[in-house]
Each structure stands twice: as structure tokens, then as C-alpha cells.
């Protein structure tokens, strides 16, 4: 059973986003980005209360900008999905979750030390250049369920 409902087009879209956001961090880095995407589609809280599908997550606009920088700036995002990234995307859609992205709803690359909070959300951990952040305790219980 998948963690969220998805189509073949969703797999392609996720694969392109995972590659665009974290190709330089290898397969594990791309899996972590994919996990955040799936977490956002699963929860009904915070900035993601009305977001239910993979395209809604990826094309979400907040504060006048896309939530994922690669949508507006990334030439890689607009390239065809490769089979290797498609397999990684399917892993995250079906079952994959690992620290520090396991319960994360946000990540970013600060080009320096990860701050202890990001928009008041607690730091969960770092993988290579990306810092991952979970929701505050008792504010988004759905992120902790499979």
C-alpha cells in the first residue's frame, strides 16, 4: 500500500523535483527530498492543510513564490525524468522514510550552519547541505503516521 495515492505522471514529476533539488547529494539526498514531498501530501496542517496531491505539493505557491525553488529557477526540473530517479520517487511514494527527513515538512540549504529553527519549526537534522525541519510538537500529528 502506498503512503499517498499517485499516478505515473506524479512519479515523473516527483522524480524531476528530487533530481533538481538534490542531485548533488546522491540517491539518499534525493530520497529525503522525496520524503518531504510525500509528507506534505499526507498531512492536514500548517501550510499544507489543503494540499493532497503530488502536483499540488510541487506547484504550491507561498508568499508569491513557488515552495520549491527548482520550479521557477531550475532547468533540471524541466528535463525528462530519468528511470533511476523514477525508481527513487516510487520508493518514497510507497514506503521510504528515514531520519532526518522522516517527519520533516521543510528543508533548505543555508550555505552554512543549520539554524536551530526555521520559521519557528525545530531542526530535525542535516544530510549533506540540506537542513530538515519537523513541525512543532502537537501541531501536526499526521506526519508521524505511516
C-alpha positions in Angstrom: 0.0 0.0 0.0 1.3 3.4 -1.0 1.8 6.2 1.5 -0.2 8.5 -0.8 -2.2 8.0 -4.0 -0.2 8.6 -7.1 -0.2 8.3 -10.9 2.6 7.6 -13.3 2.7 11.4 -14.0 3.1 12.0 -10.3 6.1 9.7 -10.3 7.7 11.6 -13.2 7.0 15.0 -11.5 8.5 13.8 -8.2 11.5 12.3 -9.9 12.2 15.6 -11.7 11.8 17.6 -8.4 14.0 15.2 -6.4 16.8 15.4 -9.0 16.5 19.2 -9.4 16.6 19.8 -5.6 19.2 17.2 -4.5 21.0 15.5 -7.4 24.3 16.7 -5.9 23.5 14.9 -2.7 23.2 11.5 -4.3 20.4 8.9 -4.0 19.9 9.3 -0.3 19.6 13.1 -0.6 17.1 12.7 -3.4 15.1 10.2 -1.3 15.0 12.7 1.6 13.6 15.4 -0.6 11.0 13.0 -1.9 10.1 12.1 1.6 9.3 15.7 2.4 7.1 15.9 -0.7 5.1 12.9 0.4 4.9 14.1 4.0 3.4 17.4 2.7 0.8 15.5 0.7 -0.1 13.3 3.7 -0.7 16.0 6.4 -3.6 18.3 7.0 -1.9 21.0 8.9 0.2 24.1 8.8 0.9 25.4 5.2 -0.3 22.1 3.8 -3.9 21.9 5.1 -5.4 22.0 1.6 -2.7 20.1 -0.2 -3.4 16.5 -1.1 -1.7 15.6 -4.4 1.9 15.5 -5.6 1.3 18.2 -8.2 -0.4 20.4 -5.5 2.7 20.0 -3.3 5.2 20.7 -6.0 3.4 23.7 -7.6 2.3 25.2 -4.2 2.8 29.0 -4.1 3.5 30.6 -0.7 4.2 34.3 -0.3 4.1 34.8 -4.0 6.8 32.2 -4.8 6.8 28.5 -5.5 7.6 26.5 -2.4 10.3 24.7 -4.3 12.9 27.0 -5.9 13.5 24.5 -8.7 10.1 25.1 -10.2 10.9 28.7 -11.0 14.7 28.6 -11.4 15.6 25.1 -12.3 16.5 24.0 -15.8 17.0 20.5 -14.4 13.3 20.4 -13.1 12.1 20.8 -16.7 14.2 17.9 -18.1 12.7 14.5 -18.7 12.6 12.2 -15.7 15.3 9.5 -15.7 14.5 5.9 -14.8 16.9 6.0 -11.8 15.1 8.9 -10.2 11.7 7.4 -11.1 12.6 4.4 -9.0 13.6 6.6 -6.1 10.4 8.6 -6.4 8.4 5.3 -6.3 10.3 4.2 -3.2 9.3 7.4 -1.3 5.7 7.2 -2.5 5.4 3.5 -1.4 7.4 3.2 1.8 10.7 5.0 2.2 11.2 7.2 5.3 14.4 7.9 7.1 15.9 10.4 9.5 16.4 13.4 9.3 13.6 13.7 6.7 11.3 11.0 8.2 8.9 13.5 9.8 10.1 16.7 8.1 7.9 19.1 6.3 10.6 21.6 5.4 14.2 21.6 4.2 16.6 24.1 2.8 20.3 24.7 2.1 21.5 27.5 4.3 25.0 27.5 2.7 26.3 27.4 6.3 25.4 26.0 9.7 21.8 24.8 10.1 19.8 27.2 12.4 18.1 25.5 15.4 14.7 26.6 14.0 13.4 27.7 10.6 10.2 29.7 10.6 9.8 28.6 14.3 9.9 24.9 13.3 12.5 22.7 15.2 15.6 21.3 13.5 15.4 17.6 12.9 18.8 17.0 11.4 21.1 17.6 8.4 22.1 15.5 5.4 25.0 17.0 3.4 23.9 20.5 2.6 20.2 20.3 3.4 18.7 21.0 6.9 15.4 19.3 7.7 12.7 20.7 10.0 9.8 18.9 11.7 6.6 20.6 12.8 6.3 21.8 16.4 5.2 19.2 18.9 1.4 18.6 18.9 0.8 20.7 15.8 0.7 18.1 13.0 0.3 14.6 14.3 -0.4 13.1 10.8 3.2 13.5 9.9 4.1 10.8 12.4 1.7 8.2 10.9 2.5 5.9 8.0 
